[in-house]
């Protein structure tokens, strides 16, 4: 399973352009790795970026000059302005991410086999390793799958400590917690998970001072790991040291005080003499982003505050139908065996699975940053293990044959999406073609299909396109001769389409990160092609398009 997942990931990225964030994530990691300068946004910690940048040491690409400002600009200058091609640098950087994906599948299989047996482990590994969303985002230079791995390792290490009360297990749990927090700040969900699991396990012998000692050691270990990841700036975390002098501005001058986290950091920094540090400023930026929300789209609706049901809907339309069926069967099996007495005797490993799902799921539903199912990935290992364990524990006729059939159907459904895993929607939702009716952004369109668009235009003799592209890759790098697609207002005033074809990414096409009506007149016209599911193409001479354009212009300015 691990080999299959890694193989399809490697093969599927050969013609995938960088996603929106990858270039600046990469230049940030490479800069920090080679110079100690955290060049780009500090909203996320550095571990995933550092892992992705490691293979680039072989190529020794040049960093952009410090006159280049802005995340996207620095990323473009780095990825597309070096002697080594952008494709080579990006492919090399994605390989460590694929290795992280493989490690997550292995860790899940090993833990599930130990706790619930071989059949449960096989089902769990297949559910995760064949999941199109996990395969898609496990290929990219992003934080979502790495934090999934390290958060899972942290939870099972914490279980190891609770079962053994060993010092090594406690240090391992703290170190894994530090790795998770050093990958993405949303790993803070592990704090309540650790507390709840501790109380559940120790409820009959709970002692305040013993618990305080355990959590203090865990927190200190995690902090030391995070500080080590910020090694070039680690000394700046020590109050009133030489590292806190010089060009660094005081922390309380730079953090956003619009949130409780920001105000706490400013107050603490002012009293301890702390200056700017990427960990502390990153925490403030992360909290401000969570507080202010993010532009989002769901089933034709737009909001900056999000919807509590965004992630349940995303799960229902983005997960393979086979996975949904397996989950339904697992819930039915659990309900059939649910008894209060059984709950009291249930093994602690079930709590290890259920508590992270409940805590992180509640945080996602309560949050206001609804930008993609990728943010839900940290619950996937626990969910896959729970489904595998529930199905394997039920004894009924033809059980093994039914489990084999489920795995075969999942493989067919998932691999049928190859190589366009990012834009996958299940057939119950209407498939990829109906995807934009439900979700946008990284759920379907993250700028990944620009190179495929170039292949299409070459194959069909299209020399010039009117483009509405959602991405940060430069179109001219791929030899695309393009002009900007005029908006609806300009077209009403007589602007012409000076191109052979229109190519529009579905995210701005459906009005996210763009005026809602900018290209609304195109939405009901069947496209001539869907490139990877994320870019739609229409020919300007198409009679339906000409008719829609005349209707638009006749509506007046």
ZAMARGU-4260 file (C-alpha; in steps of 0.2 Angstrom, whole numbers, plus 5000, padded with zeros to 4 digits):
<rodrens>
0) 5000/5000/5000 | 5014/5012/5004 | 5023/5008/4988 | 5007/5011/4978 | 5003/5027/4986
5) 5021/5034/4984 | 5021/5028/4966 | 5005/5036/4960 | 5010/5052/4969 | 5027/5053/4961
10) 5019/5049/4944 | 5005/5062/4946 | 5016/5077/4950 | 5026/5076/4934 | 5015/5089/4925
15) 5008/5098/4940 | 5012/5116/4941 | 5016/5124/4958 | 5000/5126/4969 | 4997/5144/4976
20) 5008/5143/4991 | 5022/5131/4986 | 5035/5143/4979 | 5035/5155/4994 | 5035/5140/5006
25) 5050/5133/4997 | 5060/5149/4996 | 5056/5152/5015 | 5063/5135/5019 | 5078/5136/5008
30) 5082/5153/5015 | 5080/5148/5033 | 5090/5132/5030 | 5105/5140/5021 | 5106/5158/5029
35) 5095/5158/5045 | 5084/5171/5037 | 5066/5167/5038 | 5062/5177/5023 | 5043/5175/5020
40) 5027/5174/5030 | 5029/5167/5048 | 5011/5162/5049 | 5017/5144/5050 | 5032/5136/5058
45) 5047/5130/5048 | 5048/5111/5049 | 5038/5106/5033 | 5047/5120/5024 | 5064/5114/5030
50) 5061/5096/5025 | 5055/5101/5007 | 5071/5112/5005 | 5083/5098/5010 | 5085/5091/4992
55) 5088/5109/4985 | 5105/5109/4994 | 5111/5098/4979 | 5106/5110/4966 | 5112/5126/4976
60) 5099/5138/4968 | 5101/5157/4971 | 5090/5166/4983 | 5081/5181/4977 | 5088/5198/4982
65) 5081/5206/4997 | 5074/5220/4986 | 5061/5207/4981 | 5047/5210/4993 | 5031/5200/4995
70) 5028/5181/4997 | 5022/5177/4980 | 5035/5189/4972 | 5050/5180/4981 | 5043/5163/4977
75) 5042/5167/4958 | 5059/5175/4958 | 5066/5159/4967 | 5057/5145/4957 | 5057/5153/4940
80) 5073/5164/4940 | 5086/5150/4943 | 5098/5141/4932 | 5089/5124/4937 | 5072/5123/4930
85) 5057/5126/4940 | 5050/5109/4937 | 5066/5101/4943 | 5067/5111/4959 | 5048/5108/4963
90) 5049/5089/4959 | 5064/5087/4971 | 5055/5098/4985 | 5039/5087/4984 | 5049/5071/4986
95) 5051/5073/5005 | 5032/5077/5007 | 5028/5061/4998 | 5040/5052/5010 | 5030/5060/5025
100) 5014/5053/5017 | 5022/5036/5016 | 5028/5037/5034 | 5010/5042/5040 | 5003/5027/5032
105) 5016/5015/5039 | 5013/5023/5057 | 4995/5021/5056 | 4996/5003/5050 | 5009/4998/5063
110) 4999/5006/5078 | 4982/4999/5072 | 4990/4981/5069 | 4997/4981/5087 | 4980/4987/5095
115) 4967/4979/5084 | 4975/4966/5073 | 4981/4963/5055 | 4964/4965/5047 | 4960/4981/5055
120) 4977/4988/5050 | 4975/4983/5032 | 4958/4991/5031 | 4965/5007/5039 | 4980/5008/5028
125) 4970/5006/5013 | 4957/5019/5018 | 4971/5032/5021 | 4983/5027/5007 | 4970/5026/4994
130) 4961/5042/4999 | 4962/5055/4985 | 4963/5070/4997 | 4977/5063/5007 | 4986/5058/4991
135) 4983/5075/4983 | 4989/5086/4998 | 5003/5073/5003 | 5012/5078/4986 | 5013/5097/4989
140) 5025/5108/4999 | 5013/5112/5012 | 5010/5108/5031 | 4994/5098/5031 | 5001/5080/5029
145) 5017/5083/5039 | 5006/5090/5054 | 4995/5075/5052 | 5010/5063/5054 | 5018/5072/5069
150) 5001/5074/5078 | 4997/5056/5076 | 5014/5051/5082 | 5012/5063/5097 | 4995/5055/5102
155) 5001/5037/5101 | 5017/5041/5110 | 5006/5049/5124 | 4996/5033/5124 | 5012/5024/5126
160) 5017/5035/5141 | 5000/5033/5149 | 5001/5014/5148 | 5019/5012/5154 | 5022/5028/5164
165) 5040/5027/5157 | 5052/5042/5156 | 5057/5038/5138 | 5039/5037/5132 | 5035/5054/5141
170) 5050/5062/5132 | 5044/5054/5115 | 5027/5062/5118 | 5034/5079/5121 | 5046/5078/5107
175) 5032/5073/5095 | 5021/5087/5101 | 5035/5099/5098 | 5037/5092/5080 | 5019/5094/5077
180) 5019/5112/5084 | 5034/5116/5074 | 5025/5111/5058 | 5009/5120/5060 | 5001/5130/5074
185) 4984/5121/5072 | 4993/5107/5081 | 4988/5116/5097 | 4973/5105/5097 | 4984/5092/5104
190) 4985/5101/5121 | 4966/5097/5126 | 4968/5080/5118 | 4983/5076/5130 | 4973/5083/5145
195) 4957/5073/5141 | 4966/5057/5138 | 4976/5059/5154 | 4960/5062/5164 | 4952/5047/5156
200) 4966/5035/5159 | 4971/5041/5176 | 4953/5045/5183 | 4954/5032/5197 | 4972/5038/5203
205) 4972/5056/5197 | 4984/5067/5208 | 4986/5085/5205 | 5005/5087/5208 | 5009/5071/5198
210) 4999/5078/5183 | 5007/5095/5185 | 5024/5087/5184 | 5020/5076/5169 | 5013/5091/5159
215) 5027/5102/5164 | 5040/5089/5157 | 5030/5087/5141 | 5028/5106/5139 | 5047/5109/5142
220) 5052/5095/5130 | 5040/5102/5116 | 5047/5119/5119 | 5065/5113/5117 | 5060/5104/5101
225) 5051/5120/5094 | 5066/5131/5099 | 5078/5119/5090 | 5068/5121/5074 | 5070/5139/5075
230) 5089/5137/5079 | 5095/5153/5070 | 5084/5163/5081 | 5083/5152/5097 | 5093/5164/5108
235) 5080/5177/5104 | 5068/5168/5115 | 5078/5171/5130 | 5073/5187/5138 | 5086/5202/5139
240) 5100/5193/5130 | 5112/5200/5117 | 5101/5191/5103 | 5087/5202/5108 | 5097/5218/5104
245) 5102/5226/5088 | 5090/5227/5073 | 5076/5217/5080 | 5061/5228/5084 | 5053/5225/5101
250) 5040/5211/5101 | 5026/5222/5107 | 5029/5234/5093 | 5026/5222/5079 | 5012/5209/5085
255) 4994/5212/5081 | 4985/5216/5097 | 4968/5213/5089 | 4967/5195/5097 | 4969/5188/5115
260) 4985/5179/5109 | 4992/5195/5102 | 4988/5205/5117 | 4996/5192/5128 | 5012/5191/5118
265) 5013/5210/5118 | 5011/5211/5137 | 5023/5197/5140 | 5036/5204/5127 | 5036/5221/5135
270) 5039/5215/5152 | 5052/5202/5148 | 5061/5213/5135 | 5058/5201/5121 | 5060/5207/5103
275) 5053/5200/5087 | 5055/5182/5084 | 5047/5172/5070 | 5039/5159/5082 | 5031/5173/5092
280) 5026/5184/5078 | 5020/5169/5069 | 5008/5164/5083 | 5001/5182/5083 | 4998/5181/5064
285) 4990/5164/5065 | 4978/5170/5079 | 4974/5186/5069 | 4970/5175/5054 | 4959/5164/5064
290) 4950/5179/5072 | 4947/5189/5055 | 4942/5173/5045 | 4945/5170/5027 | 4935/5172/5011
295) 4926/5156/5008 | 4914/5148/4997 | 4901/5134/5000 | 4887/5129/4988 | 4885/5146/4980
300) 4887/5156/4996 | 4901/5167/5001 | 4907/5172/5018 | 4922/5178/5028 | 4916/5170/5044
305) 4913/5153/5037 | 4899/5140/5041 | 4899/5127/5055 | 4894/5114/5043 | 4908/5118/5030
310) 4919/5103/5034 | 4905/5090/5036 | 4899/5095/5019 | 4917/5095/5012 | 4919/5078/5019
315) 4903/5071/5012 | 4907/5077/4994 | 4926/5075/4994 | 4928/5058/5001 | 4926/5042/4990
320) 4909/5035/4991 | 4917/5018/4996 | 4924/5027/5011 | 4907/5034/5016 | 4900/5017/5014
325) 4914/5009/5025 | 4911/5023/5038 | 4892/5020/5038 | 4895/5001/5041 | 4907/5004/5055
330) 4895/5016/5063 | 4881/5003/5061 | 4893/4990/5069 | 4897/5001/5083 | 4879/5005/5087
335) 4874/4987/5087 | 4887/4983/5100 | 4885/4999/5110 | 4881/4996/5128 | 4885/5006/5144
340) 4894/4991/5152 | 4904/4988/5136 | 4909/5007/5136 | 4915/5005/5153 | 4926/4990/5148
345) 4931/4997/5131 | 4950/4997/5129 | 4958/5014/5130 | 4964/5013/5112 | 4946/5018/5107
350) 4948/5034/5117 | 4964/5037/5108 | 4955/5037/5092 | 4939/5046/5097 | 4945/5060/5107
355) 4956/5068/5093 | 4942/5067/5081 | 4930/5075/5093 | 4942/5089/5098 | 4949/5093/5081
360) 4932/5091/5072 | 4924/5103/5085 | 4938/5116/5082 | 4936/5115/5063 | 4917/5117/5064
365) 4919/5132/5076 | 4932/5141/5067 | 4930/5154/5053 | 4944/5148/5041 | 4935/5137/5029
370) 4948/5135/5015 | 4948/5117/5011 | 4946/5099/5016 | 4965/5099/5018 | 4963/5107/5035
375) 4953/5092/5041 | 4967/5079/5037 | 4974/5078/5055 | 4959/5068/5060 | 4961/5055/5045
380) 4973/5043/5054 | 4961/5041/5069 | 4946/5040/5058 | 4954/5026/5046 | 4960/5016/5061
385) 4942/5017/5070 | 4933/5012/5054 | 4946/4998/5051 | 4945/4992/5069 | 4926/4992/5069
390) 4924/4983/5053 | 4937/4970/5058 | 4929/4967/5075 | 4912/4962/5069 | 4910/4944/5065
395) 4898/4940/5051 | 4897/4928/5036 | 4908/4933/5021 | 4916/4947/5031 | 4933/4945/5023
400) 4926/4945/5006 | 4916/4960/5009 | 4931/4969/5016 | 4941/4964/5001 | 4927/4971/4990
405) 4927/4987/4999 | 4946/4989/4997 | 4945/4985/4978 | 4930/4997/4975 | 4940/5011/4985
410) 4956/5007/4974 | 4945/5008/4958 | 4937/5024/4963 | 4953/5033/4970 | 4964/5028/4956
415) 4951/5032/4943 | 4954/5050/4948 | 4973/5049/4943 | 4982/5060/4941 | 4969/5074/4946
420) 4968/5069/4964 | 4966/5088/4970 | 4950/5091/4960 | 4942/5074/4965 | 4923/5074/4970
425) 4914/5058/4973 | 4900/5052/4961 | 4887/5055/4974 | 4891/5073/4973 | 4891/5072/4954
430) 4910/5070/4951 | 4923/5083/4948 | 4912/5092/4934 | 4900/5096/4948 | 4913/5101/4961
435) 4912/5120/4959 | 4894/5119/4964 | 4900/5114/4981 | 4917/5120/4985 | 4932/5130/4977
440) 4950/5135/4982 | 4961/5120/4987 | 4947/5108/4986 | 4948/5108/4967 | 4958/5123/4960
445) 4975/5128/4968 | 4983/5134/4952 | 4990/5116/4949 | 4985/5114/4930 | 4994/5128/4921
450) 5006/5116/4913 | 4992/5105/4907 | 4983/5120/4900 | 4999/5123/4889 | 4999/5105/4883
455) 4981/5108/4878 | 4983/5124/4869 | 4998/5116/4859 | 4988/5101/4855 | 4974/5111/4848
460) 4983/5125/4840 | 4977/5139/4851 | 4990/5153/4850 | 4982/5166/4861 | 4970/5164/4876
465) 4960/5176/4887 | 4965/5170/4905 | 4957/5171/4922 | 4970/5161/4931 | 4970/5157/4950
470) 4988/5154/4954 | 5005/5162/4957 | 5015/5153/4943 | 5020/5165/4929 | 5010/5160/4913
475) 5024/5167/4902 | 5036/5154/4909 | 5026/5140/4901 | 5025/5149/4885 | 5006/5154/4886
480) 5003/5169/4876 | 4988/5177/4885 | 4978/5192/4889 | 4967/5195/4904 | 4949/5190/4902
485) 4939/5207/4903 | 4926/5207/4917 | 4908/5208/4915 | 4907/5227/4917 | 4920/5230/4904
490) 4912/5218/4892 | 4895/5227/4894 | 4905/5243/4889 | 4911/5235/4873 | 4928/5227/4878
495) 4933/5214/4865 | 4939/5196/4867 | 4955/5197/4858 | 4959/5179/4859 | 4955/5162/4852
500) 4949/5154/4868 | 4945/5158/4886 | 4954/5149/4900 | 4946/5152/4917 | 4951/5144/4934
505) 4935/5139/4943 | 4939/5148/4959 | 4938/5166/4952 | 4925/5159/4939 | 4913/5156/4953
510) 4917/5172/4961 | 4929/5168/4975 | 4944/5180/4977 | 4936/5190/4963 | 4920/5200/4960
515) 4906/5188/4961 | 4899/5193/4944 | 4916/5195/4936 | 4914/5180/4924 | 4896/5174/4929
520) 4890/5174/4911 | 4902/5160/4907 | 4896/5148/4921 | 4881/5141/4912 | 4890/5138/4895
525) 4897/5120/4894 | 4916/5121/4892 | 4925/5114/4877 | 4937/5106/4890 | 4940/5104/4908
530) 4959/5104/4911 | 4963/5094/4926 | 4946/5099/4933 | 4952/5116/4938 | 4953/5126/4922
535) 4938/5127/4910 | 4941/5131/4892 | 4929/5139/4879 | 4932/5144/4861 | 4927/5162/4857
540) 4919/5156/4841 | 4907/5144/4851 | 4889/5149/4846 | 4883/5147/4864 | 4897/5159/4870
545) 4893/5172/4857 | 4875/5171/4861 | 4879/5173/4880 | 4891/5188/4876 | 4877/5197/4866
550) 4865/5194/4880 | 4877/5202/4892 | 4881/5217/4881 | 4862/5220/4878 | 4859/5221/4897
555) 4868/5238/4897 | 4882/5245/4908
</rodrens>
